[in-house]
């Protein structure tokens, strides 16, 4: 069996939590620090270059088109398992409970959902790597679905592959390889997409991307 190279998981997750967030001037200004944090991480080099060389309005429009307007590119982990169904609410509670058990509380004032991939990566990088890894592996099929969707993304110039695909490659390289049942779940997601339900879902639809925040309990 192929052995995966050893990586600094916290550093990779910290970098990806920044690079997968909505592009802002502050994010672009932080790219030197991000690059230094994961020097030599081949998966992220292309995305860092893309963010550094494109105009900010172009990056923002590209990000919204990719993550806000495409179901298979959602950054919300529970969406892949539960879609827009009532069961998603309980799944979101489990994320909040994991944060609380690690001694931090989810900041509701951000208007963001606790299963946002950037939030989970930030949590793992700065608070509790083991609990964050469990959240990611519990939703391993969804993470892989997102990676595949970004890898096969068709760009306006006819080329294939979203600039953000490298960040998902980097995240997946820190996780266990897919097991048989997870691979089956990915195949179903590719064929059918996330589950759908039309009623009773107020408050659980995709939210506008905003920086994820974890506030430490006093």
Helices and strands as residue ranges (DSSP letters): H 9-19, H 25-29, H 31-37, H 42-53, H 56-63, I 64-68, G 71-73, H 77-82, H 87-101, E 104-106, G 108-110, H 117-126, H 129-138, H 140-151, H 165-172, H 180-192, E 214-216
